[in-house]
Amino acid sequence: MAECPFQRARSPEQKAERRAQILAAAATFFEQERFEAISLASIARKAGVTKAALYRYFSSKEALFLGLYLDELEQVSLTPVNDSLPLWQALSELLVARPLFCRLTAILHSVLEQNLEEDAAREFKQSLLSRFTVLAQRIQQAYALTGDQAATYLMQVQQTLIGCWAVSHPAPVVEKILDTPGLDLFRVDFKRALQAQLKALEMAL
């Protein structure tokens, strides 16, 4: 009988590596497909695990992508902010450099959080808060803001990011017709839109 290539992860290190493999596979698919078009079975195959093994780490597709979002947010919170630049410019450059994080943020509230049970929602928001707090404290120190100013601005940045990403990344059929003369009015450049909005928000602090 042929030996099965899949081996169950048992040590903490093996489990962490397996989780990372699953998240990396999900990220690869999400770079090319919309969330709705991605299946857990395809993610499991790409990660080299069984679907049953995947469920040991993530209870649903939404839970998997929330895990990916938290990992991305942690990377954002730990990335040095270029405090030689105005805050709006430093944050916009940080975000534009991480399109995966932007895409995940854009569907966070409307898709990923929609089917969570209460306990899972609370756990996710607490994890979100811990990472959010790290970034807020770094911004507070670098730009001499109060704690409330830093937290409020970051919440506004998140809301602005969601809106700017949505209007600058329309559905494929809409993207195609924007080449029609006159309809280019509706074509939005993500970076320029984000910078303009973040600059206005910073001026209002």
C-alpha positions in Angstrom: 0.0 0.0 0.0 1.3 3.4 -0.9 2.3 5.6 2.0 0.1 8.7 2.5 2.3 11.8 2.1 0.2 13.8 4.6 1.3 13.6 8.2 -0.6 15.2 11.1 1.2 18.0 12.8 1.8 17.2 16.5 4.3 19.5 18.1 3.6 23.2 18.6 6.2 24.1 16.0 4.6 21.7 13.5 1.2 23.1 14.1 2.4 26.6 13.7 4.0 25.7 10.4 0.9 23.9 9.2 -1.2 26.9 10.1 1.2 29.2 8.2 1.0 26.9 5.2 -2.8 27.1 5.1 -2.8 30.9 5.5 -0.2 31.2 2.7 -2.4 29.1 0.4 -5.4 31.2 1.2 -3.4 34.4 0.5 -2.3 33.1 -2.9 -5.9 32.3 -4.0 -7.1 35.7 -2.6 -4.6 37.6 -4.7 -6.3 36.1 -7.9 -9.9 35.4 -6.9 -12.8 37.0 -5.1 -13.6 35.6 -1.7 -16.8 33.9 -2.9 -14.9 32.0 -5.6 -12.4 30.4 -3.2 -13.2 27.0 -1.7 -11.7 25.4 1.4 -11.0 22.3 -0.6 -8.8 24.2 -3.0 -7.0 25.9 -0.2 -6.4 22.5 1.5 -5.0 21.0 -1.7 -2.6 23.9 -2.2 -1.5 23.7 1.4 -0.9 20.0 1.1 -3.4 19.0 3.8 -6.7 17.3 3.9 -9.9 19.3 4.3 -10.4 17.6 7.6 -7.0 18.7 8.8 -7.8 22.3 7.7 -10.9 22.2 9.9 -8.7 21.5 12.9 -7.2 25.0 12.5 -10.1 27.0 11.1 -13.8 26.2 11.6 -14.9 28.0 8.4 -13.7 29.9 5.4 -14.6 33.2 7.2 -12.5 32.1 10.3 -9.6 31.3 8.0 -9.6 34.6 6.3 -10.1 36.4 9.7 -6.9 34.6 10.8 -5.2 35.9 7.7 -6.4 39.4 8.3 -5.1 39.4 11.9 -1.7 38.1 10.7 -1.6 40.9 8.1 -2.6 43.5 10.6 0.1 42.3 13.0 2.6 42.9 10.2 1.2 46.3 9.5 1.4 47.2 13.2 5.0 46.1 13.4 6.2 47.8 10.2 8.2 51.0 11.0 6.2 54.2 10.2 8.3 56.7 8.3 7.8 59.6 10.8 9.9 61.9 8.6 6.7 62.2 6.5 3.3 63.7 7.5 1.1 61.1 9.2 -1.3 60.9 6.3 1.5 60.2 3.8 3.3 57.7 6.1 0.1 55.6 6.6 -1.0 55.8 3.0 2.4 54.5 1.8 2.3 51.8 4.5 -1.1 50.6 3.4 -0.6 50.9 -0.4 2.5 48.6 0.0 0.2 45.9 1.5 -2.6 45.2 -1.0 -3.5 41.9 0.7 -4.3 43.7 3.9 -6.3 46.3 2.0 -8.4 43.7 0.2 -9.1 41.9 3.5 -10.0 45.1 5.2 -12.5 45.9 2.4 -14.5 42.8 3.1 -14.0 42.6 6.8 -17.3 43.9 8.0 -19.5 43.1 5.0 -18.4 39.5 4.5 -15.9 38.0 7.0 -17.7 39.0 10.2 -21.2 38.2 9.0 -21.5 34.5 10.1 -19.6 34.6 13.4 -21.0 33.1 16.6 -20.9 35.5 19.5 -17.9 33.9 21.3 -15.9 33.8 18.0 -16.8 37.5 17.3 -15.7 38.5 20.8 -12.4 36.6 20.5 -11.7 38.1 17.1 -12.4 41.7 18.2 -10.2 41.3 21.3 -7.4 40.0 19.0 -8.1 43.0 16.7 -8.0 45.4 19.6 -4.6 44.2 20.8 -3.0 44.7 17.4 -4.8 48.0 16.8 -3.5 49.3 20.2 0.1 48.6 19.2 -0.2 50.6 16.1 -2.1 53.4 17.8 0.6 53.7 20.5 3.4 53.9 17.9 1.6 56.6 16.0 0.8 58.5 19.3 4.5 58.6 20.2 5.8 59.4 16.8 3.4 62.2 16.1 2.8 63.6 19.5 -0.9 62.8 19.5 -3.1 62.0 22.5 -4.3 58.5 22.9 -7.8 59.4 21.8 -6.5 61.3 18.7 -4.4 58.3 17.6 -7.2 55.8 18.1 -9.8 58.0 16.4 -7.6 58.6 13.5 -6.9 55.0 13.0 -10.6 54.1 13.0 -11.1 56.8 10.4 -8.3 55.4 8.4 -9.9 52.0 8.4 -13.2 53.4 7.3 -11.6 55.4 4.5 -9.6 52.5 3.3 -12.7 50.4 2.9 -14.4 53.1 0.9 -11.4 53.9 -1.3 -10.7 50.3 -2.1 -14.3 49.6 -3.0 -14.6 52.4 -5.5 -11.2 51.9 -7.0 -11.6 48.2 -7.5 -15.0 47.7 -9.3 -16.4 44.5 -10.6 -14.7 43.2 -13.8 -17.7 44.2 -16.0 -17.7 47.7 -14.6 -13.9 48.0 -15.0 -14.3 47.1 -18.7 -16.9 49.7 -19.5 -15.0 52.5 -17.7 -12.9 52.7 -21.0 -16.1 54.2 -22.6 -15.5 57.9 -23.4 -17.0 60.0 -20.6 -17.2 57.2 -18.1 -13.6 57.6 -17.0 -15.0 60.0 -14.5 -15.8 57.0 -12.4 -12.3 55.5 -12.5 -10.6 56.1 -9.1 -6.9 55.7 -8.3 -6.7 54.0 -4.9 -3.5 55.7 -3.7 -4.4 59.2 -4.7 -7.9 58.8 -3.3 -6.6 57.4 0.0 -4.0 60.1 0.4 -6.4 62.9 -0.2 -8.9 61.5 2.3 -6.2 60.8 5.0 -4.7 64.2 4.6 -8.2 65.8 5.2 -8.8 63.7 8.2 -5.4 64.6 9.7 -6.1 68.3 9.3 -9.3 67.8 11.3 -7.5 66.3 14.3 
